[in-house]
Amino acid sequence: MTETKEISIPEFALVLLIGASGTGKSTFAAKHFLPTEVVSSDKARGWVGDDETDQSVTGDAFDIVKAIIEKRLKNRKLTVVDATNVQPAARKSMVALARKWHALPVGIVFKLPENLAIERNKERPDRQFGPGPVKRQMIDLKRSFRNMKREGIRATHVLSSVEEIDAVKISRAKLWNDRREEVGPFDIIGDVHGCADELETLLVKLGYSISWKDGEPEVQAPAGRKAVFVGDLVDRGPRSPDVLRIAKHMVDSGNALAVVGNHDDKLKRFLDGRRVKLTHGLAETADQLESESDEFKQSMREWLDGLISHYVLDSGNLVVAHAGLKEEMQGRASGAIRSFCMYGETTGEIDEFGLPVRHNWAAEYSGKAKVVYGHTPVPEAHWTNGTICIDTGCVFGSKLTALQYPEMELVEVPAQKTYYEPVKPLDAGVVGNDQDAGKLNISHVLGKQAIETRDMGIVMVREDESAAALEVMSRFAADPRWLVHLPPTMSPPETSEKDGWLERPEEAFAYFKGQGVETVVVEKKHMGSRALVTLARDAEAAAKRFDVTDGSTGIVVSRTGRRFFPNAQHESTLVERMHAAMQACGMWDELDADWALWDAEIMPWNLKASGLISQQYAPVGAASVAGLGETVQLFEAAKARGLPVDDLLNQSVTRQANAHAYRTAYNHYVGETDSFDDIEIAPFHLLASGNEVHSDKDHVWHMRHAHRLAEADPSLITATPFHVIDLGDEAQVEKAICWWEEITAKGGEGMVVKPLQFSVRGKRGLVQPAIKVRGKEYLRIIYGPDYDMPENLKRLKRRGLGQKRRMALREFALGMEGLHRFVENAPFSHVHQCAFGVLAMESEPVDPRL
């Protein structure tokens, strides 16, 4: 009985089955691999020419084979190529694809007897091509077999008999960098560079205990936590051997992971006895090692040699690499990846300090995983597109930094002294502070989009909607770096069952009660324009959070991402006053925030929509009043002459009264805006601040914070009246209805009804975040002076709300997802994707009067 032959292949690899026709490659592939993993040249011939043996379509067939291979490797999928692959030229193109996508090429060679292959082909009706092709394939394989390693196929497994093939067992080995099962929490420590005193202080600050006995360290980690060193443990600093001792001890005891840095790799080569230049701090390390034993140096040489390029952690959500790593390299293995992880990528240019200019890969990063790295020292660690450099130049006299994950908190200790003078100042050319960092990535907003949200699952955006959003954004939008959120539209209630009414609160209450909501908040609805006010505590916070470096500390935008004020001075004044109000009431310190985002209404109505009002609403009122006045006079004159025009006269009088009512309602909502003193703002949501999205707070929390702002600056900021209503209490419900009637009778627009909780899931999924209930006279502006005449109201009561409500839910989910992504330091392109999604929804044809 033939012993089992185990073949171990990497979980991500390009596997080439190599052998003549008839040696059993297809049977082997079907036995050991998934059908989706196998790319067959024969099947490709069949797809192209309806005949798997038609050699005349081989070229086209292999175009398909290569295309499938490339797409699978791009998506990090193990791929098996079922073709003869006996000629070097055929293998060359496959190996090139593996190299491009950093997949390990593996060859499984079928060296069966030639006669056996010929006999097998005779038995197959689709292989009646005689012995010639098999003989040629066998010769090609024999000639090129020994050169496969030089071709780039590092791992080759040879099967020489049928029995051996039948006894094969395929196992799949995880790549060394794959630690996705480790979810943390982690303490990721920046470049130490021999600063052992600061490392010990930092570890203690992080909750680790460290002691020394007989020159060897003993480190205990806090329960459940693990350290991760980003590399460059050595050189320049005073105690490189002790740093190595600490790091190796922690890794060996399971309390840490470590990736290789370029200085670590150079030290390993020095310990190998290879010729390396004793520059950039290696000379200091070499001197310190002089007093160490040969056993210690050999131990460290072996340990450094085992350090890998990067780790993929926490289900693929975290990547740690010394110099960072592009998305397409993560979780793969190649010499190019190891080089990138150690050195980054250079442009080929030299800067004024004589150092290579590094390509700012972080400015272009748009991957899912957070990338934590070091290598290029920066004065302060900050996030750029979901990446953060935590080398803060301890050895140069600055500080040693750790990032706690998933808390995303930075822990720092100052350097005790400057151990090494930097060639280049830390603040010269800061990594991640590139103007490209906040720019749009068009691939994330153009075409059909499937955007994953935490509130609503996948939200689909059609291609035509994306194009419309891009048109709006490119022509009218404010600086997109500020646009981390766009708010949703809001639906009205179902049509009122009462005669003479289109909207009333009863239907809004019934909707929420039907969704299982027990308590709602009712807020007075201001007749203004929706606005978002983004505030940075100072210019430094604006640069850190939004990559905005022009000195501005905030922006005011409309619901569609346009700058709200045509007058730039008005914007800057409002931003300053809102910031001062937060400072005055202690909110900045209380929230421990360096930025905040407010959702608000700005009055008067005509401030933003002056063009729409002057061109649409005002002419309707003026024309109706003037025209109907003349009509009434004509019918009165006709009646005086004895003509039977009573019905027409009464109808005209009614319409004239409606026109006057329209003008009255219209005039109530417009006002002078010649100076900033004419402006009022009514904030109602503190959507996010610092490192928090406040969707976990109820609406009372939001309104109370808004009221505190109003107390701090009552001449600008209006406190919105609100009430909390128990829907099971009929008296409270009736009181809320009466309040709405009072508001609307005095000319107010109406009210907004919201669940007490910011986000609610009901019996049918996500519940409407808010429903607006507008008053009778305000609706006259929206639907026209005569909207409530019986014949018109009957038609309007048939209006459909389904599409409007679907849009409101999708926009809400997208808007909140964008905020969460921003707070979680996701790439700007992922944040923009959500904002674009909201704009895309707005391109759908929905009755604007809703």
MARKOLDREN-85346 format. One record per residue (C-alpha): residue in one letter; y, x, z. Coordinates in steps of 0.1 Angstrom, whole numbers, padded with zeros to 4 digits, always signed. Each point is the difference from the previous one (the first is absolute). Layout:
<atoms>
aYXZ/...
</atoms>
This chain:
<atoms>
m+0000+0000+0000/t+0034+0014-0011/e+0024+0006+0029/t+0032-0020+0001/k+0028+0019-0018/e+0033-0009+0016/i+0031+0004-0021/s+0033-0003+0019/i+0030-0008-0020/p+0036-0005+0012/e+0010-0037+0005/f+0027+0006-0026/a-0012+0020-0029/l-0006+0000-0038/v-0038+0002-0004/l-0012+0012-0035/l-0036-0009-0009/i-0010+0028-0023/g-0030-0001-0022/a-0016-0008-0033/s-0007-0036-0011/g-0031-0013+0015/t+0001+0021+0032/g+0006-0031+0023/k+0038+0002+0007/s+0007-0037-0004/t-0030-0010+0022/f+0011+0025+0026/a+0036-0013-0001/a-0011-0036+0004/k-0022+0010+0030/h+0025+0020+0019/f+0035-0013-0009/l+0018-0034-0002/p+0003-0014-0035/t+0038+0002+0003/e-0003+0037+0008/v-0018+0009-0032/v+0019+0006-0032/s-0025+0001-0029/s+0007+0015-0035/d-0028-0021-0014/k+0015-0033+0013/a+0034+0011-0013/r-0016+0004-0035/g-0014-0035+0003/w+0034-0014+0010/v+0017+0017-0030/g-0027-0003-0026/d-0026-0025+0012/d-0026+0028-0001/e-0005+0025+0029/t-0015+0025-0024/d+0027-0001-0027/q+0013+0036+0000/s+0028-0009-0024/v+0020-0017+0028/t-0006+0028+0025/g+0037+0011-0001/d+0013-0035+0008/a-0027-0005+0026/f+0010+0032+0018/d+0036-0011+0000/i-0011-0030+0020/v-0022+0021+0023/k+0029+0024+0007/a+0025-0028+0006/i-0024-0017+0026/i-0007+0033+0017/e+0037+0007+0003/k+0008-0034+0015/r-0028+0003+0025/l+0009+0035+0011/k+0037-0010+0003/n-0012-0027+0024/r-0022+0024+0019/k-0033-0015-0010/l-0032+0020-0004/t-0008+0001-0037/v-0033+0008-0017/v-0001+0010-0037/d-0032-0010-0017/a+0001+0020-0032/t-0020+0030-0013/n+0029+0024+0010/v-0020+0029-0012/q+0028+0017-0020/p+0028+0019+0018/a+0026-0017-0021/a-0012-0034+0012/r+0001+0010+0036/k+0034+0017-0003/s+0019-0032-0005/m-0018-0016+0029/v+0007+0029+0023/a+0037-0001-0010/l+0002-0036+0011/a-0016+0009+0033/r+0025+0029+0005/k+0029-0023-0009/w-0010-0025+0027/h-0013+0025+0025/a-0036-0012-0001/l-0028+0024+0006/p-0022+0004-0032/v-0038-0002+0007/g-0027+0006-0025/i-0035-0015+0002/v-0021+0018-0026/f-0032-0016-0015/k-0021+0030-0013/l-0032-0019-0009/p-0024+0012-0026/e+0011-0006-0036/n-0032-0017-0011/l+0003-0025+0029/a+0035-0010-0012/i-0011-0003-0036/e-0030-0022+0010/r+0022-0023+0021/n+0024-0005-0028/k-0029-0010-0024/e-0009-0028+0025/r+0035-0015-0002/p+0009-0020-0031/d+0037+0009+0004/r-0008+0037-0001/q-0018+0004-0033/f+0020+0031-0011/g-0028+0025+0000/p-0004+0033+0020/g+0030+0018-0016/p+0028-0012+0023/v-0021+0007+0031/k-0008+0035-0011/r+0037+0008-0007/q+0010-0015+0033/m-0026+0022+0018/i+0013+0031-0017/d+0036-0009+0009/l-0009-0005+0036/k-0019+0033+0002/r+0028+0020-0015/s+0027-0014+0023/f-0018-0006+0032/r+0009+0033+0017/n+0037-0004-0008/m+0005-0033+0017/k+0016+0015+0032/r+0025+0018-0021/e+0008-0032-0018/g+0011-0015+0034/i-0033-0018+0010/r-0003+0017+0034/a-0030-0021+0012/t-0030-0002-0023/h-0033-0017+0009/v-0030+0007-0023/l-0029-0025-0004/s-0030+0016-0018/s-0028-0026+0001/v-0005-0038+0001/e-0014+0003+0035/e+0030+0019+0011/i+0023-0027-0015/d-0020-0028+0017/a+0003+0018+0034/v+0038+0004-0001/k+0020-0016+0028/i+0038-0001-0006/s+0023+0003+0031/r+0037-0002-0001/a+0021+0024+0022/k+0034-0008+0012/l+0027+0024-0010/w+0011+0023+0029/n+0035-0015-0001/d-0013-0036+0005/r+0005-0010+0036/r+0010-0036-0007/e-0022-0012+0028/e+0023+0017+0025/v+0028-0024+0007/g+0018+0018+0027/p+0022+0000+0020/f+0011+0034-0012/d+0026+0026+0011/i+0009+0019-0031/i+0016+0033+0008/g+0023+0019-0024/d+0000+0037-0009/v-0005+0021+0031/h+0004+0035-0015/g-0012+0018+0031/c+0023-0019+0025/a-0027-0005+0026/d+0024-0006+0029/e+0016-0030-0019/l-0035-0012-0011/e-0012-0001+0036/t+0032-0018+0011/l-0004-0025-0028/l-0036-0007+0008/v+0008-0007+0036/k+0029-0023-0011/l-0025-0019-0022/g-0023-0005+0030/y-0025+0029-0006/s-0009+0023+0029/i-0004+0037-0007/s-0011+0029+0021/w-0012+0036-0005/k-0030+0018+0014/d-0009+0036-0009/g+0023-0002-0030/e-0015-0031-0014/p+0017-0034-0001/e-0014-0033+0013/v+0017-0031-0014/q-0007-0036+0010/a+0013-0028-0023/p+0013-0033+0012/a-0027-0027-0003/g-0006-0009-0036/r+0026+0022-0015/k-0005+0029-0024/a+0024+0027-0011/v+0004+0010-0037/f+0015+0034-0009/v+0018+0000-0034/g-0006+0037-0005/d+0020+0033+0002/l-0013+0007+0035/v+0009+0037-0003/d+0026+0025-0010/r+0036+0007+0011/g-0005-0012+0036/p-0009+0021+0031/r-0035-0014+0008/s-0019-0007-0032/p-0034+0009+0015/d+0005-0024+0028/v+0010-0028-0023/l-0033+0006-0020/r-0019-0001+0033/i+0015-0033+0010/a-0004-0016-0034/k-0036+0012-0005/h-0010-0011+0035/m+0014-0034-0006/v-0017-0004-0034/d-0033+0013+0013/s+0001-0024+0030/g+0008-0030-0022/n+0035-0004+0013/a+0018+0010-0032/l-0002+0004-0037/a+0018+0028-0020/v+0009+0005-0036/v+0007+0033-0016/g+0035+0013-0005/n+0010+0028-0024/h+0006+0024+0029/d-0034-0008+0014/d-0017+0006-0034/k+0019+0033-0004/l-0011+0012+0035/k-0036-0009-0010/r+0003+0022-0031/f+0014+0028+0022/l-0029-0003+0024/d-0024+0001-0031/g+0014+0035-0006/r+0017-0011-0032/r+0033+0015-0011/v+0029-0023+0011/k+0036+0008+0006/l+0010+0001+0036/t+0031-0022-0006/h+0013-0033+0013/g-0012+0006+0035/l-0036+0012-0007/a+0010+0035+0013/e+0007-0015+0034/t-0033-0018+0001/a-0018+0032-0011/d+0016+0019+0028/q-0010-0026+0025/l-0036+0001-0012/e-0002+0037+0006/s-0007-0006+0036/e-0027-0026-0007/s-0037+0007-0003/d-0019+0002-0033/e-0020-0030+0012/f+0031-0021+0005/k+0014+0010-0035/q-0033-0008-0017/s-0003-0033+0018/m+0035-0010-0011/r-0006+0012-0035/e-0030-0023-0003/w+0019-0029+0017/l+0030+0004-0023/d-0024+0002-0030/g-0013-0034+0009/l+0033-0018+0001/i+0003-0026-0028/s+0030-0010-0021/h+0007-0034+0015/y-0013-0030+0019/v-0001-0036-0010/l+0000-0021+0032/d+0002-0035+0013/s-0017-0019-0029/g+0021+0020-0025/n+0033-0010+0017/l+0009+0035+0012/v-0002+0034-0018/v+0008+0033+0017/a+0005+0031-0022/h+0020+0032+0007/a+0025-0003-0030/g-0006-0037-0007/l-0021-0017-0027/k+0005-0023-0030/e-0018-0033+0000/e-0023+0009-0029/m-0013+0031+0019/q-0008-0017+0033/g-0037-0001+0010/r-0010+0023-0029/a-0009+0036-0002/s+0009+0028-0024/g+0017+0034+0000/a+0032-0016-0013/i+0000-0024+0030/r-0006+0028+0025/s+0029+0019-0015/f+0023-0030+0001/c-0009-0007+0036/m+0008+0036+0010/y+0031+0007-0022/g+0013-0032-0014/e+0013+0000-0035/t+0028+0022-0014/t+0023-0005-0030/g-0002+0036-0011/e+0036+0007+0010/i+0013+0023+0028/d+0028-0012+0023/e+0029+0020+0013/f-0021+0013+0029/g-0026+0015-0023/l-0025-0027+0008/p-0019-0022-0024/v+0016-0035-0005/r-0025-0026+0011/h-0005-0032-0019/n+0008-0029+0022/w-0032-0019-0004/a+0009-0023+0030/a+0030-0015-0019/e-0025-0013-0026/y-0028-0010+0024/s-0012-0036-0001/g-0035+0002+0015/k-0015-0023+0026/a-0008+0027+0025/k+0026+0015+0023/v+0001+0038-0007/v+0009+0023+0029/y+0006+0036-0008/g+0020+0032+0008/h+0004+0033-0019/t+0037-0003-0008/p+0021-0001+0032/v+0026-0027+0005/p+0026-0005+0027/e-0013-0035+0008/a-0032-0018-0009/h+0007-0033-0019/w-0019-0023-0023/t+0003+0001-0037/n-0021-0025-0021/g-0027-0001+0026/t-0001+0037+0005/i+0013+0022+0028/c+0004+0038+0004/i-0005+0009+0037/d+0007+0038-0004/t+0032+0002+0020/g+0002+0037+0001/c-0011+0009+0035/v-0005+0037-0008/f+0036+0000-0014/g+0015-0012+0033/s+0000-0037-0006/k-0029-0021+0014/l-0037-0009-0002/t-0007-0036-0010/a-0030-0023+0001/l-0004-0034-0015/q-0019-0025+0020/y-0021-0023-0023/p-0002-0030-0002/e+0030-0003+0023/m+0021+0019-0025/e+0019+0017+0028/l+0013+0035-0001/v-0005+0023+0030/e+0019+0033+0000/v+0005+0031+0022/p+0028+0025-0006/a-0008+0036-0009/q+0004+0025+0029/k+0018+0024-0024/t+0004+0010-0036/y-0031+0021-0007/y+0007+0006-0037/e+0031-0003-0020/p-0005-0023-0030/v+0009+0012-0034/k+0012-0035-0009/p+0019-0022+0025/l-0020-0030+0011/d+0027-0024-0013/a+0001+0015-0035/g-0018-0023-0024/v-0017-0023+0025/v-0033-0014-0013/g+0001-0037-0006/n+0038-0001-0001/d+0000-0004-0037/q+0020-0026-0019/d-0031-0011-0018/a-0017-0011+0032/g+0015-0035+0000/k-0001-0007-0037/l-0020-0027-0015/n-0035+0007-0013/i-0002-0023-0030/s-0038+0000+0000/h+0000-0019+0033/v+0023-0028-0012/l-0007-0005-0037/g-0028-0020-0015/k-0024-0022+0018/q-0001+0007+0037/a-0025-0008+0027/i+0019+0006+0033/e-0020+0000+0032/t+0018-0016+0029/r-0011-0004+0036/d+0013-0036+0002/m-0014-0015-0032/g-0026+0024-0014/i+0005+0009-0037/v+0032-0013-0016/m-0001+0001-0038/v+0031+0007-0021/r-0002-0007-0037/e+0011+0025-0025/d+0028-0022-0013/e+0013-0005+0036/s+0000+0038+0005/a+0020+0005-0031/a+0026-0025+0012/a+0002+0017+0034/l+0005+0034-0016/e+0028-0014-0022/v+0018-0014+0031/m-0006+0032+0020/s+0011+0024-0027/r+0032-0019-0009/f+0013-0015+0033/a-0018+0013+0030/a+0014+0022+0028/d-0013+0035+0007/p-0038-0008+0002/r-0004+0025+0029/w+0016-0026+0022/l-0021-0029-0013/v-0029+0000+0024/h-0002-0038+0002/l+0011-0031-0018/p-0002-0033+0017/p-0019-0031-0013/t+0013-0032-0014/m-0002-0030+0022/s-0015-0034-0008/p+0015-0034+0008/p-0022-0027+0017/e-0020-0026-0017/t+0021-0029-0013/s+0012-0024+0028/e-0017-0033+0002/k+0032-0017+0011/d+0021-0019-0025/g+0032+0018-0011/w-0012+0034+0012/l-0014+0029-0020/e-0005+0024+0030/r-0004-0006+0037/p-0014+0020+0030/e-0029-0024+0005/e-0020+0014-0029/a+0006+0037+0010/f-0013-0008+0035/a-0030-0018-0015/y-0008+0029-0022/f-0001+0025+0029/k-0019-0024+0023/g-0026-0005-0027/q-0004+0038-0002/g-0008+0001+0037/v+0034+0013+0011/e+0009-0013+0034/t+0035+0015+0005/v+0028+0005-0025/v+0035+0014+0001/v+0028-0019-0017/e+0030+0020-0011/k+0033-0012-0014/k+0001+0010-0037/h+0033+0017-0010/m+0014-0007-0034/g+0003+0036-0010/s-0020+0025-0021/r-0031+0018+0012/a+0005+0037+0006/l-0019+0030+0014/v+0019+0025+0021/t-0017+0034+0003/l+0016+0023+0026/a-0007+0036+0007/r+0012+0013+0033/d+0016+0029-0016/a+0000+0020-0032/e-0028+0022+0012/a-0022-0031+0005/a+0009-0013-0034/a-0012+0033-0015/k-0031+0001+0021/r-0010-0036-0005/f+0013-0009-0035/d+0006+0034-0016/v+0036-0011-0005/t+0022+0031+0004/d+0034-0012-0011/g+0012-0005+0035/s-0004-0038+0000/t-0016-0018+0030/g-0009-0033-0014/i+0001-0026-0027/v+0004-0038-0005/v-0021-0015-0028/s-0007-0035-0013/r-0034-0017+0000/t-0007+0015-0034/g+0009+0036+0009/r+0035+0001-0014/r+0030+0014+0020/f+0014-0030+0018/f+0037+0009-0001/p+0019+0007-0032/n+0025+0016+0024/a-0015+0033+0013/q+0025+0001+0029/h-0014-0034+0012/e-0035+0014+0001/s+0009+0032+0019/t+0021-0020+0025/l-0029-0025+0006/v-0025+0028+0005/e+0023+0018+0024/r+0007-0032+0020/m-0037-0009+0002/h-0009+0035+0011/a+0027-0001+0026/a-0012-0034+0013/m-0035+0014+0004/q+0014+0030+0018/a+0022-0021+0023/c-0028-0023+0011/g-0024+0030+0005/m-0024-0011-0026/w-0004+0033-0018/d-0012+0017+0032/e-0020-0030+0011/l-0019+0000-0032/d-0002+0038-0001/a+0008-0003-0036/d+0018+0021-0026/w+0002-0029-0026/a-0001-0038+0000/l-0003-0028-0026/w+0016-0034+0006/d-0005-0032-0020/a+0031-0021+0000/e+0023-0025-0017/i+0035+0011-0010/m+0028-0026-0003/p+0018-0015-0018/w-0023-0011-0027/n+0022+0011-0028/l+0001+0036+0012/k-0029+0011-0021/a-0005-0030-0023/s+0036-0003-0011/g-0009+0000-0037/l-0027-0026+0004/i+0023-0022+0021/s+0030+0003-0023/q-0020-0005-0032/q-0025-0027+0011/y+0008-0018+0032/a+0038-0002+0000/p+0003-0014-0036/v-0025-0027+0009/g+0021-0013+0028/a+0033+0003-0017/a-0012-0016-0032/s-0018-0028+0018/v+0030-0010+0022/a+0025+0001-0028/g-0022-0017-0026/l-0013-0027+0023/g+0036-0007+0012/e+0010-0008-0035/t-0032-0021-0006/v+0007-0022+0031/q+0036-0006-0011/l-0013-0011-0035/f-0025-0024+0015/e+0026-0014+0025/a+0023-0006-0029/a-0028-0017-0019/k-0009-0022+0029/a+0037-0010+0004/r-0001-0012-0036/g-0030-0022+0009/l-0028+0021-0015/p-0034-0001+0017/v-0002+0036+0012/d-0007-0005+0037/d-0033+0018-0001/l+0014+0029-0020/l+0030+0002+0023/n-0021+0000+0032/q-0022+0027-0015/s+0030+0021-0009/v+0015-0005+0035/t-0032+0012+0016/r-0002+0030-0023/q+0036+0008+0007/a-0008-0001+0038/n-0029+0023-0007/a+0022+0024-0019/h+0025+0001+0029/a-0029+0006+0024/y-0012+0028-0023/r+0035+0017+0001/t+0002-0004+0037/a-0034+0016+0005/y+0008+0028-0024/n+0034+0008+0016/h-0017+0002+0034/y-0021+0030-0011/v+0026+0021-0018/g+0029+0020+0014/e+0024+0028-0005/t-0015+0035-0001/d+0031+0020-0006/s-0006+0022+0031/f-0029+0011+0021/d+0012-0023+0028/d-0011-0030-0021/i-0037+0011+0002/e-0026-0011+0025/i-0036+0011+0004/a-0028-0019+0017/p-0030+0023+0006/f-0032-0018+0009/h-0029+0026-0004/l-0001+0035+0012/l-0028+0008-0024/a-0007+0036+0009/s+0014+0030+0018/g-0011+0035+0007/n-0038+0001-0003/e-0006-0038+0004/v-0001-0031-0021/h+0010-0028+0022/s-0023-0026-0015/d-0019+0000+0033/k+0030-0015+0018/d+0006-0037+0000/h+0032-0016-0014/v+0016-0004+0034/w-0001+0038+0004/h+0017+0004-0034/m+0027-0026+0008/r+0007+0015+0034/h+0006+0034-0016/a+0022-0015-0026/h+0020-0018+0027/r+0005+0033+0019/l+0016+0014-0032/a+0023-0031-0002/e+0011+0006+0036/a+0009+0036-0008/d+0021-0009-0030/p+0008-0038-0001/s+0027+0003-0026/l-0025+0011-0026/i-0034-0010+0012/t-0009-0037+0004/a-0027-0011+0025/t-0023-0025-0017/p-0007-0031+0022/f-0038-0006+0004/h-0025-0020+0020/v-0037+0003+0009/i-0019-0032-0007/d-0034-0010+0013/l-0014-0021-0029/g-0022-0019+0024/d+0031-0012+0020/e+0014-0030-0019/a+0033+0002+0020/q+0006+0036-0010/v-0008-0008-0037/e+0024-0029+0000/k+0026+0021+0017/a-0004+0026-0028/i+0004-0027-0027/c+0032-0013+0017/w+0013+0036+0001/w-0006+0003-0037/e+0017-0033-0007/e+0031+0012+0020/i+0001+0033-0018/t-0001-0016-0034/a+0024-0028+0009/k+0026+0027+0008/g-0005+0016-0034/g-0027+0026+0010/e-0026+0009-0025/g-0030-0008+0022/m-0025+0019+0020/v-0030+0023-0004/v-0033-0008+0017/k-0023+0030+0008/p-0032+0004+0020/l+0008+0016+0033/q-0021+0030-0010/f+0013+0021-0028/s-0032-0001-0021/v-0026-0028+0004/r-0034-0006-0016/g-0009-0037-0001/k-0030-0020-0011/r+0006+0009-0037/g+0012+0036+0004/l+0035+0013+0004/v+0025-0026+0011/q+0035-0003-0015/p+0022+0024+0020/a+0029-0025-0002/i+0010-0033-0015/k+0036-0009-0006/v+0012-0036+0005/r+0033-0006-0017/g+0024-0028+0007/k+0008-0029-0023/e+0035+0012-0010/y-0010+0036-0006/l-0027-0012-0023/r+0027-0018-0020/i+0013+0035-0009/i-0034+0011-0011/y-0012-0031-0019/g+0033-0014-0011/p+0024-0027+0012/d-0022-0030-0008/y-0034+0015+0011/d-0005-0027+0027/m+0005-0030-0022/p-0033-0019+0001/e-0010+0007-0035/n+0006+0037+0004/l-0015+0003+0034/k-0031-0017-0011/r-0005+0027-0027/l+0009+0029+0024/k-0025-0012+0026/r-0027+0010-0025/r+0010+0037+0001/g-0029+0024+0005/l+0001+0027+0026/g-0034+0017-0006/q+0013+0029-0021/k+0030+0005+0022/r-0022+0002+0031/r-0025+0024-0016/m+0029+0022-0010/a+0014-0001+0035/l-0033+0011+0015/r-0006+0028-0025/e+0035+0013+0004/f-0002-0001+0038/a-0033+0020-0001/l+0014+0025-0024/g+0032+0005+0019/m-0017+0006+0033/e-0025+0023-0016/g+0028+0021-0014/l+0015+0003+0034/h-0033+0009+0017/r-0005+0027-0027/f+0034+0014+0006/v-0004+0002+0037/e-0034+0016-0004/n+0016+0027-0022/a-0018-0011-0032/p+0012+0015-0033/f+0033-0015-0012/s-0018-0012-0031/h-0024-0021+0021/v+0030-0016+0018/h+0018-0006-0033/q-0031-0017-0014/c+0004-0028+0026/a+0037-0004-0006/f-0006-0002-0037/g-0027-0025+0007/v+0026-0023+0017/l+0024+0004-0030/a-0029-0007-0023/m-0008-0033+0017/e+0036-0010-0004/s-0004+0001-0038/e-0024-0029+0001/p+0015-0033-0014/v+0006-0021+0032/d+0026-0027+0004/p+0030+0019+0014/r+0012-0031+0019/l-0030+0004+0023/
</atoms>
